[in-house]
């Protein structure tokens, strides 16, 4: 299995990051997610899971 398999689309990730106020950091860094804290990344994942659960129900 490839290690770079994408679970979440870039569009969804960016949309959630904007909603959580994190995307400005990504834009400032030229599109790199490297300076986004692990806490913020975890919040993005949690929000994506919440959206997925709502979609399934």
N, C-alpha and C positions, 0 to 999 in steps of 0.2 A: 504494500500500500504506500503510495507517495506521501511524503511528509508535508508537502505543501498543499494538501487538499483543503479547499476553502469551504467552510461550513456556512459562513455568513457573507452575503454579498457586500462589496465595497459600498454600494449605494445605501444599504440598510445600516451599515456600520457608521457611515458619515451622517446619516439622518439622526441616528440615536445620539451620536457625539454632539451634534448641533443642539439637540434637545437638552442634553445634560451640560452644555456649555463648555465642552472639551475641544470642539473642532477648531476653535481659533488657534490653539496651540499647534495643531496639526498643520493648519494653513501657514502659520508663522514659520514652521520648520520645513516648508516646501513639500508638504504631503507625507512627511515621515511621521510614523506613530511611535518612534523610538523614545521621545521625551514625555509621552503620556504615562502618567503613573500607573502602577499595577492596580491600585485601588480604582482609578477611573476606568481602566480596561475591564475590571471585574464588574463595575457598575454597568458598563455597556453590554457585557455578556448577560448579566441579570435581566436587564431591560429586554434584550433580544429573546430570552427564554420566556419572559412574561408575555411578550407579543405573540410568540409561537403558541403558547398555551391558550391564549385567547382565540387564536385562529383555529385551533383544533376543536375547541368547545363549540 
